[in-house]
Amino acid sequence: MKNNQNYISRFLQMDRRNTLLTLCLKTVSALLLSAETLIIAKLIDHIISGIAVSQGRAILCDTVLLALFWLVKRAILFMDGIFHARLKRTVHAKLPSYILEKKAALPYLILENQENQELIRRISSDTAAKFCSYFENIVSLMEIAIQLLGLLVLVAVRNALFSGLLLLVLIPYIIYSIRNGQSSYEAYEASEELFRRADYYQDVMKDRKYVEERTLFQYGDFFQERWAKKSREAIRIETRANFAIFSKAGAINIFSTIVIGVLSGLLMLTVVRGQSTVGFFIAVMKSFINFIDTVSSRFAGRMSTCEKGILYLQDIRRFEQLEEETASIQDTDTPDVVETIEFCHVTFSYPQSTRKIFDDLSFKLTRNRQYALVGENGAGKSTLLKLIMGFYEDYTGQILINGREIRSIPRETLRRLYSFVPQEITRYEIRLNEYLKNNDRTRIHDIFTTLGIHDISTTTDPFPLLGKIEDEGRDLSGGQWQLLAVARAILDERAVYVLDEPTAAIDPIREARLYQLFQKMMGSRFAILVTHRLGAAKMADEIIVLKDGRIQERGSHDELMAQNGIYQSMYDTQRKWYET
């Protein structure tokens, strides 16, 4: 009941008027069953009485009343449909926007957590449709409860003892239906997880971004087999669940037949004793038979959906409890120019991990120099950049910008200091000026010319559409996207330029030339580069070699080559890429 009230309260928050109207009309519609039973009982009694005594006018009045009743019933159903449609429209307009805004406000560390990712994926799929479906299910259960209560009150007026006995007969029937619904939901929950995995394999087989690699390495049969296996497992579970539901439904139908027989006998006693009329007996039995038949066919399914809705609401609550990245007031004390970035005895481990990425790490970077971070995979190069930009705050020690701890700098202010080119380029299917966040055609043309971006023509259309979202979209290669990301960083003038291996899709020779151009365009600006290719690193003012969570070597290319250490060994391995 508490969870059901929470669903209703959420709908009241989104659209109070249409929610109240829908609930009122559903309540009235449910009570109509008792009113219809009384009208039919009266009509039957008048017809029976009319055999011996003229009751023509009374029968005619009852018939007209019944016709009017059915008209009112149809009108209520029609109005309920209108208000319910308006309510669904409001939910579809408001709820997805609310979920999207909440997701956009979540900090990086929360979004990076795998458990949170699964939670967000679950609640983001058809959110409004699911919410409306669970609300409709709750309203339907409420309608069933009101109908049953109305019939019991109707009978209790004639015979309270009979009404109590009737309730005792119905209680085990309701409990059995509830348990049937719960067990069927557990089965569907297991199959839904398998279907989710099957959907992933299906996406691999049909999504354009997987085509080249899947074709080259002939993964098609492998993923087809995985998809078929998971689908078969899920279908097998659902089939067993459906068979169980069908078997239990048969048992429920047998039980409902027994219930109806008992009701007939008990109600007939009230007729024999003169406590009720024949018309009342026929009308009540008709209503109970229709009610039990309807409930037996859908009550288990409704309870299963109710269980699912409760778990979904719990997911929504967990999602809402995720801490948002709070907006902060503009910090006027933080300068636009970064003079120094300093690590003071910084130790950092990822959440739920005991392995230290950095252990008592200390170093200092200064303005007017360009730095290259190098090291083997897993040395912590990308993590170091994320710490500098404030993505992670759960570290010991201090990270200082101009002598100020970055955790004391508002996030918006801190991130406005950086122009970032990530390792994995996000391919937005939008127009060129929207991607570059710049409408200066002359400046864009100059930077494209300098960087050697000739594959994206801006002659016919100055700002062409990127990607294949529409027919006129330009399908770009991975290298073109990486060059665009570098151009965007240059156009977005910030205090510090951070590049995390952004040119992996470009050949080593062209990459080295690109960084030469990038170095010239940066001039004396603060720049930090992470790379595996040391032809780019050798052009930096200073190279920092990371290993085992510490700085093992530091200096210019010539200085590090003279040391015959880690850097010299790495560079000798790649020497043939750059020297002929």
LINJO-V188382 format. One record per backbone hydrogen bond with DSSP energy under -1.0 kcal/mol. NH is the residue of the N-H (numbers start at 1). CO is the residue of the C=O. Records with the same first field share a line. If there is no record, write none. Layout:
NH: CO, CO
//
This chain:
5: 1
6: 2
7: 3
8: 4
9: 5
10: 6
11: 7
12: 8
13: 9
14: 10
15: 11
19: 15
20: 16
21: 17
22: 18
23: 19
24: 20
25: 21
26: 22
27: 23
28: 24
29: 25
30: 26
31: 27
32: 28
33: 30
35: 31
36: 32
37: 33
38: 34
39: 35
40: 36
41: 37
42: 38
43: 39
44: 40
45: 41
46: 42
47: 43
48: 44
49: 45
50: 46
51: 48
53: 49
59: 55
60: 56
61: 57
62: 58
63: 59
64: 60
65: 61
66: 62
67: 63
68: 64
69: 65
70: 66
71: 67
72: 68
73: 69
74: 70
75: 71
76: 72
77: 73
78: 74
79: 75
80: 76
81: 77
82: 78
83: 79
84: 80
85: 81
86: 82
87: 83
88: 84
89: 85
90: 86
91: 87
92: 88
93: 89
94: 90
95: 91
98: 94
99: 95
100: 96
101: 97
102: 98
103: 99
104: 100
105: 101
106: 103
111: 107
112: 108
117: 113
118: 114
119: 115
120: 116
121: 117
122: 118
123: 119
124: 120
130: 126
131: 127
132: 128
133: 129
134: 130
135: 131
136: 132
137: 133
138: 134
139: 135
140: 136
141: 137
142: 138
143: 139
144: 140
145: 141
146: 142
147: 143
148: 144
149: 145
150: 146
151: 147
152: 148
153: 149
154: 150
155: 151
156: 152
157: 153
159: 155
163: 159
164: 160
165: 161
166: 162
167: 163
168: 164
169: 165
170: 166
171: 167
174: 170
175: 171
176: 172
177: 173
178: 174
179: 175
180: 176
181: 177
182: 178
183: 179
184: 180
185: 181
186: 182
187: 183
188: 184
189: 185
190: 186
191: 187
192: 188
193: 189
194: 190
195: 191
196: 192
197: 193
198: 194
199: 195
200: 196
201: 197
202: 198
203: 199
204: 200
205: 201
206: 202
207: 203
210: 207
211: 208
214: 210
215: 211
216: 212
217: 213
219: 214
223: 219
224: 220
225: 221
226: 222
227: 223
228: 224
229: 225
230: 226
231: 227
232: 228
233: 229
234: 230
235: 231
236: 232
237: 233
238: 234
239: 235
240: 236
241: 237
242: 238
243: 239
244: 240
245: 241
246: 242
247: 243
248: 244
249: 245
250: 246
251: 247
252: 248
253: 249
254: 250
255: 251
256: 252
257: 253
258: 254
259: 255
260: 256
261: 257
262: 258
263: 259
264: 260
265: 261
266: 262
267: 263
268: 264
269: 265
271: 267
272: 268
273: 269
274: 271
275: 270
276: 270
281: 277
282: 278
283: 279
284: 280
285: 281
286: 282
287: 283
288: 284
289: 285
290: 286
291: 287
292: 288
293: 289
294: 290
295: 291
296: 292
297: 293
298: 294
299: 295
302: 298
303: 299
304: 300
305: 301
306: 302
307: 303
308: 304
309: 305
310: 306
311: 307
312: 308
313: 309
314: 310
315: 311
316: 312
317: 313
318: 314
319: 315
320: 316
321: 317
322: 319
325: 105
326: 324
341: 365
342: 400
343: 363
344: 398
346: 361
347: 396
348: 358
353: 350
357: 348
358: 348
359: 549
361: 346
363: 343
365: 341
367: 339
371: 527
372: 542
373: 529
374: 544
379: 376
384: 380
385: 381
386: 382
387: 383
388: 384
389: 385
391: 386
395: 393
396: 347
398: 344
400: 342
401: 404
402: 340
404: 401
406: 399
408: 405
409: 406
414: 410
415: 411
416: 412
417: 414
419: 496
421: 498
428: 426
430: 428
432: 464
435: 431
436: 432
438: 433
441: 439
444: 440
445: 441
446: 442
447: 443
448: 444
449: 445
450: 446
451: 447
453: 448
454: 452
466: 430
467: 474
473: 470
474: 465
481: 477
482: 478
483: 479
484: 480
485: 481
486: 482
487: 483
488: 484
489: 485
490: 486
491: 487
492: 488
493: 491
496: 417
497: 526
498: 419
499: 528
500: 421
501: 530
506: 503
511: 507
512: 508
513: 509
514: 510
515: 511
516: 512
517: 513
518: 514
519: 515
520: 516
521: 517
522: 518
523: 519
525: 522
527: 369
528: 497
529: 371
530: 499
531: 373
536: 533
537: 533
538: 534
539: 536
540: 537
541: 370
542: 370
543: 555
544: 372
545: 553
546: 374
547: 550
550: 547
552: 545
553: 545
555: 543
560: 556
561: 557
562: 558
569: 565
570: 566
571: 567
572: 568
573: 569
574: 570
577: 574
578: 575
579: 575
//
